[in-house]
Amino acid sequence: MKNIFKQIKTPLKLSLAMFIICGLIYPMMMTGLSQIIFPQQANGSLIKMDGKVVGSELVGQDFTDERLFHCRPSAVNYNTFTQKEGNKQIIPSSGSENLASSNPKLEKRINEDIKKFLQENPTKEDIPADIITASGSGLDPHISVDAARVQMDRVSKNTHISKTELEKLIKDNTENKLLGIFGEEKVNVLKLNLSIMREIKGR
């Protein structure tokens, strides 16, 4: 029995030490450092308006108000708030259908989205691909600059904000390419819509 205890003593000590270091000390140290160095990102990059959290700049929302810019399609019409339907609570959900290009359902869904988009945003311009295609996660909070501009007529009509002002708001909420070379310029829809709401409130 003593021999067995001697044999497992070292592995037990090592396991306990690794548990304390990797399971307690390291996570607490990383959590503490992140709260000091990157507090905004560590807490979900939350955005507030009038002291109330309205969403995260990292997660898209399903905007349906005709005064606001709309996001990319989502299979489940994601949201960042809890809804109630009678006595049933609807928990926020997210996701994408991730349909293959060979799947007829994808073509049907895109055609339906194009039809809906043109009803809301009559335009002679080409419809940017990103505004009618879902991202892989279904959570993309961004749209391309072109996808924002093609919605300006509708937003201007419903908010009475001039296209010149909307162009400036789009520019103010445009994120540049990473290091100036990677990716594309993109617009954070939540930030843009909050700018729209502030403009409306200020009138």
N, C-alpha and C positions, 0 to 999 in steps of 0.2 A: 504493500500500500504506500509506504514511504517512497519507494522507487517511482511509483506512478505519479505521486505528488511532485517529486523533483522534476520529472519529465514534462509535466504540464505547467509547472510554475513559471518558467520563462515565457512560453507562448501566451499564458494568461496575462502576465505583466505587459507583454508587448501589445496584446489586443486591447487591454485597458488604456495603455498610453496612447495608442493610435485612436481609440474612441474619444479620449479627452481632447487630443490635438485636432483631429480631423472632424469630429462630430460636435465639438463645443467651442474650442478656442478659435479655430480657423473661421467657421461661420460667423461667430460673434465679431471677430476682428474685421472681416470683410463687410459685414452689415454696418459696423461703426464707421469704417472708412468711407463707405459709399454715402452714408448720411452726411458726412462732413464734406467730402469732395464733390459728390454729385447728388445732392438732396432732391432736386427736382426729378431727375431720372429714376432714382432709387424708389421714389414714392409713386411711380406710374406716369410721370409727365402729365399730371392733371392740370386742367385749365379751369379757372374760375371766372365767373361773371357776377358782379354784385355780391361777392363774398360766397357764392354758391358754386360747387363743383358741377360743371356742365358736360364734362367728358375728358378724354385723354387725347393728346395730340398724336398718339401712336395707334389709336383705334378708330376706324371709320364709324359713322352713324348713318342711319337711314333717314335722310331728310326728304320730306314730302311737301313742305310748305312752298308754294309757288313763288314766294318772295326770296327764297334762298337757292343757293347753288346745290345741285344734287351730286351724290357720290357715284361710285361705280356700282354695278349690280351686285346683289348678294342673294344667295339661295334662300336665306331665312330672314331677310329684312332685319339685319342685326340692329340692336339698340344698346344703349348703356344705362337703361333705367328699368325698374321693375314695373310691370303693368298689372292691372287687375281686370279680370273678366268674370263678373259675378262674384262668386266666392273663391274662384280659382286664381291663383297668383301665377303670372307668366314670368319666368325667370329670363333675364337677358341671355340671348343666344347669338351664335355666330357660325359661320361656315360657308363653304363653297361647294357647288355640285361636282366640280372637277370632271366635267364630261369630256370624253375624248373627241378630237376633231372629226372622227368618223361617225360619231353618234348623232343620229337624226334629231334627237332632243335638243342638242346644242344649237343646230341651225334654226330650229323652231323657236327656241328661247331668244336667240339673237334677233330674229326677224320681228318677234313680238316687242322686244325692247327698242328696236329701231322705230317701229310704228308708234310706240308710246312716246319715245323721245321726240319724234317729229311733230306729234300732236302738241306737245308742251313747248317745243322749241323749233318753230318753222324756220328753216334756214336753207340758203342756197349753197352753203359751204359743205365740204365733205365732213361727215361725222367722225370725229376722232375715235380710233378703235378702242381706246381705254374706257370710254364712257359707256360702251355697250358690252364690254367683256369683264367678267369677274376676275379678281386676283386669285392666286392659288389658295390663300387663306380665307378670302372673303372678308378681310378686315382692313384692306388698304385705305388709309385715311386721305390719300392724295389722288388728285387727277392732274392731267397734263395742263399746261397753260392754254393750249388750243381747246381742250374740253371745257375749260372755264369760260373762255371767250365766246364759244358757240352758244352759251347759255345767257349771255348778257342781255339780249333783246327781251327775253322773258322776265328776267330779274329787274331790268330797268322799267319795264311796263308796269310791274306789280309793286314796285317800291318808289317809283318816280325819282330814282337816283339816275343821274345822267350817265351815259356810257363812258364819258371821260372820267368821271369819278369812280365808276366801277373798274375801269382799266387800271386806275391808280391803286385801288384796293387789292386787285388781283396781283399787281406788281409788288405791293407791300407784303403780301402773304405767299410770295413765290420763294421756294427754297432752291438755291443754286446747285449745280453739279458738285459732287463730292470732290474736293481738291481741285475743282474747276475742270475736271476731265472725265470723271466717272459718273455714269448714269445720265439722267435728263433733268431739266428744270421741272419742278412740280409744285402744285398748289395744295396747301393743307386746307381741306374744305371746311373743317370746324372753325379754324381761325378766321377764314374768309367770311363765313357766315356770321360769326360774332362781330366782325367789323361792320357787316351789313346791319345787324341789329342795333349796334351803337349809333350808326349813322341815322337809322330810322328814329331811335329814341331821342336823338339830339335835335330833331326837327320840331 
